[in-house]
Amino acid sequence: MVNESYYLSQEDGTEVQRDEQALTRGNYYVVTNGSITVNDEPWVAEFREAVRQKNRRCVITGEVAEAEYGIWRGFEAAHIFPLAYESNWIQGNYECWITHHPNTRGSINSVQNGLLLRSDVHDLFDGYDVSINPDNDYKVVCFRRDRKGIAGTRIEFGDDERRPVDQQAVLANMRGAGEPVFECDFPPGSDMMG
């Protein structure tokens, strides 16, 4: 946004204070005393196209992504390390692991920090409901009931030099490396309550 003379308001008109806290789900309004220009910067298109060409399928479900007439419906390029936390990316010097730098706007938009996901799976990934554990052969972990049948599957990145960097371990750091506490295998005949 070009004009910084705006604020967010909740549905009841209450102004949302600017702080480091993430917004909760809900409806918000942009209130301004001037005009706001929203643009689709070139880096957005570059990142999206690079991730599409790299993966060509949802990396979690395996569903092949096919564009019809140049339109990709149902598949989205997801940032592994969230774009909203770019300052943390810079502070943690995660750029040092990136070998494929984008032409525009920072290493966080490298194809190595992206995954092509089906839209519904992207929503789960961004909501921290699904994780990929690089320390367990890229196992998909669900932190809520798995309605998509993806828990326990493994992601195959192959030898593609544009794959996420193992040393970066961003998949685990940002989405949780641990298994969910409610997913336990108890030995047969054990009495966990006793």
Secondary structure, 3 states (H helix, E strand, C coil): CCCCCEEEEECCCCECCCCCCCCCCCCEEEEECCCCCCCCCHHHHHHHHHHHHHHCECCCCCCECCCECCECCCEEEEECCCHHHHHHHHHCCHHHHCCCCCCCCCHHHCHHHEEEEEHHHHHHHHCCCEEEEHHHCCEEEECCCCCCCCCCCECCCCCCCCCCCCCCCHHHHHHCCCCCCCCCCCCCCCCCCC
